[in-house]
């Protein structure tokens, strides 16, 4: 694992980024890294343009006189480091914030000791406040069509285990918020176990986990169902060889699914855990029960919860909520937004997608569920079918293995 300052060298080879952030990075107690930054500074000062990593390596290896093998190894590691530009820039902003905050702290001490003027402190504070404006500048959406296509269509997000949903909704990506709803005892938690374990298999080694906030049924039961869904086995089969089941589950999930179980999950708890773990997907079962929100009417309180969930999606990763269908959805095959419980339009307005899970009481349909995408504003993938954007599709629920399966 290399130091963050080393991994940042590649992005600092862009002149605009270099000019914006280089002065806020200080290298201490690392002679090799100090040398690499010295060459970086000389190169950018001389050419005043973007420099390729190959050009940078050539200059470094040509100019270095000692420890060539050590330097070559470090450059190889830096070259292989795969750090997305948006992640790198967020880290650079943190360096800038820390540097300015340090300056402010020293000036504040100087003012209290009579060594500095309050005007100097005020000027430094004004510079510090400009960071917020700088971060907001990054909120501008790209207008490059190639980038839009690559990032939001061609590059998949989290794909569904049900191919039906890949055709209907497509991948879930950062910024996407939606919810599933159904009547009690229809299979909402089974649906989550089936899909979320498949999401966890797709999470990268360096990415945060899937966070499942459970305030509904017993957390241990949910975890067991995730074991079943991941392995596609019954409860009895799971326990035939517990050691083998445990090894196979962890080989698939790789620790990327964390279930937080509490009957009184609050807004503050969720935000704290998200800050610590930087999740790849957030799941709430059930979203309506998250505490810490008030409103003059119940629908307004719920609306504020769903607005908050959307904000989490924009800040971190896709968010999936679960809620109930009201009595009008009992025995109904195709649920619509009108069947969402305890809401007029407040919940529905915040969601990018809404999926109803319908179930009838007809004989022979006990293990058939009816999926209806009553709202769908997702961008989809290359294999998403336009004719299915608001599709109505039958699927099979297998409670014994905690899985949903495509009908055909």
C-alpha positions in Angstrom: 0.0 0.0 0.0 1.6 3.3 -1.1 1.2 6.6 0.6 -1.7 8.7 -0.8 0.8 11.5 -1.8 2.4 9.0 -4.1 -0.8 7.8 -5.7 -1.8 11.5 -6.3 1.3 12.2 -8.5 -0.5 10.9 -11.7 -3.4 13.4 -11.4 -1.0 16.2 -10.4 0.6 15.8 -13.9 -2.5 17.7 -15.1 -1.4 21.4 -15.1 -4.7 22.7 -13.8 -4.8 20.2 -11.0 -1.2 20.9 -10.1 -1.6 24.7 -10.0 -4.8 24.2 -7.8 -3.5 21.8 -5.2 0.3 21.2 -5.3 1.1 24.0 -2.7 -1.0 22.2 -0.1 0.8 18.9 -0.1 3.8 18.6 2.2 6.1 15.5 2.1 7.8 14.6 5.4 10.1 11.8 6.4 10.2 10.1 3.0 13.3 10.9 0.9 12.3 9.0 -2.2 8.9 10.6 -2.3 10.4 14.1 -1.7 12.6 13.4 -4.7 9.7 12.4 -6.9 7.9 15.6 -6.0 11.0 17.6 -6.7 11.1 16.2 -10.3 7.3 16.9 -10.6 7.8 20.5 -9.6 10.7 21.0 -12.0 8.8 19.4 -14.9 5.6 21.4 -14.4 7.5 24.6 -14.0 9.6 24.0 -17.2 6.8 22.9 -19.5 3.7 24.5 -18.1 1.4 21.9 -19.7 -0.2 18.5 -19.0 2.6 15.9 -18.8 2.1 12.1 -19.4 3.1 9.6 -16.8 5.6 8.1 -19.3 7.2 11.5 -19.8 7.5 12.0 -16.1 9.1 8.5 -15.5 11.6 9.2 -18.3 12.7 12.5 -16.7 12.9 11.0 -13.2 14.9 7.9 -14.3 17.2 10.1 -16.4 17.8 12.5 -13.6 18.1 10.2 -10.6 21.7 9.4 -9.6 21.2 7.0 -6.7 18.7 4.2 -5.7 17.6 3.7 -9.2 16.0 0.4 -8.5 14.1 1.7 -5.5 12.8 4.6 -7.6 11.9 2.4 -10.5 9.9 0.1 -8.2 8.1 3.1 -6.7 7.2 4.5 -10.1 5.9 1.0 -11.1 3.6 0.9 -8.1 2.4 4.5 -8.8 1.7 3.6 -12.4 -0.4 0.6 -11.4 -2.4 2.5 -8.8 -5.9 2.8 -10.1 -7.4 5.9 -8.5 -10.4 7.5 -10.1 -10.1 11.2 -10.8 -13.1 12.2 -8.7 -11.8 10.3 -5.7 -8.3 11.8 -6.1 -9.7 15.3 -6.4 -11.8 14.8 -3.2 -8.6 13.8 -1.4 -6.8 16.9 -2.8 -9.6 19.1 -1.5 -9.1 17.5 1.9 -5.4 18.4 1.8 -6.3 22.0 0.9 -8.9 22.2 3.7 -6.4 20.8 6.3 -3.7 23.2 5.2 -6.0 26.2 5.4 -7.4 25.1 8.7 -3.9 24.7 10.1 -3.1 28.3 8.9 -6.3 29.6 10.5 -5.5 27.8 13.8 -2.0 29.3 13.9 -3.3 32.8 13.1 -6.0 32.5 15.8 -3.3 31.7 18.4 -1.3 34.6 17.1 -4.3 37.0 17.5 -4.8 35.8 21.1 -1.1 36.4 21.9 -1.2 39.8 20.2 1.3 38.7 17.5 -1.1 38.8 14.6 -3.9 41.2 13.6 -7.6 40.2 13.5 -7.6 41.4 9.8 -5.1 38.7 8.9 -7.3 36.1 10.6 -10.3 37.4 8.7 -8.6 37.2 5.4 -7.5 33.6 6.1 -11.1 32.7 7.1 -12.4 34.2 3.8 -9.9 32.0 1.9 -11.1 29.0 3.9 -14.8 29.7 3.1 -14.0 29.7 -0.6 -13.4 25.9 -0.4 -17.2 25.3 -0.2 -17.7 27.3 -3.4 -14.9 25.3 -5.0 -16.5 22.1 -4.1 -19.8 23.3 -5.6 -18.0 24.1 -8.8 -17.5 20.4 -9.2 -21.2 19.9 -9.2 -21.5 21.0 -12.9 -22.5 18.1 -15.1 -20.4 17.2 -18.0 -21.7 18.1 -21.5 -19.4 15.7 -23.3 -21.6 13.0 -24.9 -18.9 10.4 -25.0 -18.3 10.8 -21.3 -22.0 10.6 -20.6 -22.4 7.5 -22.6 -19.3 5.8 -21.1 -20.1 6.7 -17.5 -23.8 6.3 -17.4 -24.8 3.8 -20.1 -21.8 1.6 -21.3 -20.2 1.3 -17.8 -22.4 -0.9 -15.6 -23.3 -0.1 -12.0 -24.7 -2.8 -9.7 -26.5 -5.4 -11.8 -29.6 -7.3 -10.6 -29.7 -11.1 -10.1 -33.0 -11.0 -11.9 -32.3 -10.4 -15.6 -35.9 -9.1 -15.8 -34.8 -6.1 -13.7 -31.7 -5.5 -15.8 -34.0 -5.2 -18.8 -36.5 -3.1 -16.9 -34.4 -0.8 -14.8 -30.7 -1.5 -15.6 -27.9 -0.9 -13.2 -28.1 1.0 -10.0 -25.5 3.8 -9.8 -24.5 6.6 -7.5 -27.3 9.1 -7.2 -30.0 6.6 -7.8 -32.7 6.3 -5.2 -35.7 4.0 -5.4 -37.9 1.7 -3.3 -39.8 -1.5 -3.4 -43.2 -1.9 -1.8 -45.6 -4.8 -1.2 -48.1 -6.1 1.2 -46.9 -7.9 4.4 -45.7 -11.4 3.9 -45.3 -11.0 0.2 -41.5 -11.5 0.1 -39.8 -8.1 0.4 -37.0 -9.3 2.6 -36.5 -12.4 0.4 -36.3 -10.1 -2.6 -33.6 -8.0 -0.8 -31.6 -11.1 0.2 -31.7 -12.4 -3.4 -30.6 -9.2 -5.0 -28.3 -7.6 -2.4 -26.1 -10.7 -2.0 -25.6 -10.5 -5.8 -24.7 -6.8 -5.5 -22.1 -7.7 -2.9 -20.4 -10.1 -5.3 -19.8 -7.2 -7.6 -18.2 -4.8 -5.1 -14.5 -4.2 -5.7 -11.8 -5.0 -3.2 -11.1 -1.4 -2.5 -14.8 -0.3 -2.4 -17.0 0.1 0.6 -19.5 -2.6 1.6 -23.2 -2.9 1.0 -24.9 -1.5 4.1 -28.2 -3.1 5.0 -30.0 -1.2 7.8 -32.5 -3.6 9.3 -35.2 -2.4 11.6 -37.9 -5.0 10.6 -37.4 -8.7 11.4 -34.7 -10.3 13.5 -31.2 -9.5 12.1 -30.0 -13.1 12.6 -32.8 -14.4 10.5 -32.0 -11.9 7.8 -28.3 -13.0 7.8 -29.3 -16.6 7.5 -31.5 -15.8 4.6 -28.6 -14.0 2.9 -26.5 -17.2 3.4 -29.3 -19.1 1.6 -29.7 -16.5 -1.2 -26.0 -16.3 -1.8 -25.5 -20.0 -2.0 -28.9 -20.9 -3.5 -29.6 -23.6 -0.8 -32.3 -24.5 1.6 -31.9 -24.0 5.4 -31.3 -27.8 5.8 -28.7 -27.8 3.0 -27.0 -24.8 4.6 -26.4 -26.7 7.8 -25.3 -30.1 6.4 -21.7 -28.9 6.3 -21.5 -25.6 8.2 -17.8 -25.1 7.7 -18.1 -25.5 3.9 -21.2 -23.2 3.7 -19.3 -20.6 5.7 -16.3 -20.7 3.4 -18.3 -20.6 0.2 -20.4 -17.7 1.5 -17.4 -15.6 2.4 -15.6 -16.5 -0.8 -18.6 -15.0 -2.7 -19.4 -12.0 -0.4 -15.8 -11.2 0.6 -17.1 -9.2 3.7 -18.9 -6.7 1.4 -22.3 -7.1 3.0 -22.8 -5.5 6.5 -26.2 -5.8 8.2 -26.9 -3.2 10.9 -29.7 -4.5 13.1 -31.6 -2.2 15.4 -35.3 -1.5 16.1 -34.5 2.2 16.5 -32.2 3.1 13.7 -31.8 6.9 13.5 -30.7 9.5 10.9 -27.6 10.3 12.9 -26.5 6.6 13.2 -26.9 6.1 9.5 -24.9 9.2 8.6 -22.1 8.3 11.0 -21.8 4.7 9.7 -21.9 6.0 6.1 -19.1 8.4 6.8 -17.0 5.7 8.3 -17.6 2.9 5.7 -18.2 4.8 2.5 -20.7 2.2 1.2 -21.3 1.0 -2.3 -25.0 0.6 -1.8 -27.4 1.4 1.1 -30.5 -0.6 1.9 -33.3 0.3 4.4 -35.7 -2.4 5.5 -37.9 -0.4 6.4 -37.2 3.2 5.4 -40.3 4.6 6.9 -39.2 3.6 10.4 -35.9 5.6 10.4 -36.1 7.9 13.4 -35.0 11.6 13.6 -37.6 13.2 11.4 -40.6 15.3 12.3 -43.5 16.8 10.3 -46.9 18.4 10.9 -48.5 15.4 9.0 -47.3 11.9 8.6 -46.9 12.2 4.8 -44.7 15.2 5.3 -42.5 13.4 7.8 -42.2 10.5 5.5 -41.4 12.9 2.6 -38.5 14.3 4.6 -37.1 10.8 5.1 -37.3 10.0 1.4 -35.7 13.3 0.5 -32.9 12.5 3.0 -32.4 9.1 1.4 -32.1 10.8 -2.0 -29.4 13.0 -0.6 -27.5 10.0 0.7 -27.7 8.5 -2.8 -26.1 11.6 -4.3 -23.4 11.7 -1.7 -22.4 8.1 -1.5 -24.0 5.4 -3.6 -27.4 4.0 -4.8 -30.0 3.7 -2.1 -32.8 1.2 -1.9 -35.8 1.6 0.5 -38.5 -0.8 1.4 -42.0 0.2 2.5 -45.5 -1.3 2.7 -48.4 -1.2 0.2 -51.6 -0.1 1.8 -54.8 -2.2 2.0 -55.8 -1.3 -1.5 -53.0 -3.5 -2.7 -54.2 -6.7 -1.0 -54.5 -9.5 -3.5 -53.7 -7.1 -6.4 -51.5 -8.3 -9.2 -50.0 -5.1 -10.5 -49.3 -2.5 -7.8 -49.2 1.2 -8.8 -47.9 4.3 -7.0 -51.4 4.8 -5.6 -51.0 1.7 -3.5 -48.0 3.0 -1.6 -48.8 3.2 2.1 -49.0 6.4 4.2 -48.2 8.8 1.3 -49.9 11.1 -1.1 -47.0 12.0 -3.4 -44.3 12.8 -1.0 -42.5 9.4 -1.2 -43.1 8.9 -4.8 -41.8 12.3 -5.9 -38.3 11.7 -4.4 -37.7 8.3 -6.1 -36.0 7.6 -9.4 -37.6 4.2 -9.6 -40.4 2.4 -7.8 -41.0 -1.3 -8.0 -44.2 -2.9 -6.7 -44.3 -6.6 -5.8 -47.8 -7.9 -6.3 -49.3 -11.2 -5.1 -52.7 -12.7 -5.7 -54.6 -15.2 -3.7 -55.4 -17.5 -6.6 -54.7 -21.2 -6.3 -51.5 -22.2 -8.1 -50.0 -18.7 -7.9 -48.5 -19.0 -4.4 -45.0 -18.8 -5.7 -45.6 -16.2 -8.4 -44.9 -12.6 -7.9 -45.8 -9.7 -10.2 -43.3 -7.0 -10.6 -44.4 -3.6 -11.9 -42.0 -0.7 -12.4 -44.5 2.1 -11.8 -41.8 4.8 -11.9 -38.5 4.6 -13.8 -36.2 7.5 -14.5 -33.0 5.4 -14.5 -30.6 5.7 -17.5 -30.4 1.9 -18.0 -27.7 -0.2 -19.6 -26.9 -1.3 -23.1 -29.2 -4.3 -22.7 -32.1 -2.4 -21.1 -35.2 -2.6 -23.2 -37.2 0.6 -23.7 -40.4 -1.4 -24.1 -39.9 -2.7 -20.5 -39.2 0.6 -18.7 -42.6 0.4 -17.0 -43.0 -3.3 -17.5 -45.3 -5.8 -15.8 -43.5 -9.1 -15.4 -44.1 -12.3 -13.6 -41.3 -13.9 -11.6 -40.9 -16.9 -9.3 -40.2 -16.7 -5.6 -38.4 -19.6 -3.9 -38.8 -19.0 -0.2 -36.9 -22.2 0.7 -33.7 -20.8 -1.0 -34.5 -17.1 -0.4 -34.3 -16.4 -4.1 -36.3 -14.7 -6.8 -36.0 -16.2 -10.3 -36.9 -15.1 -13.8 -40.0 -16.9 -15.0 -38.3 -17.9 -18.3 
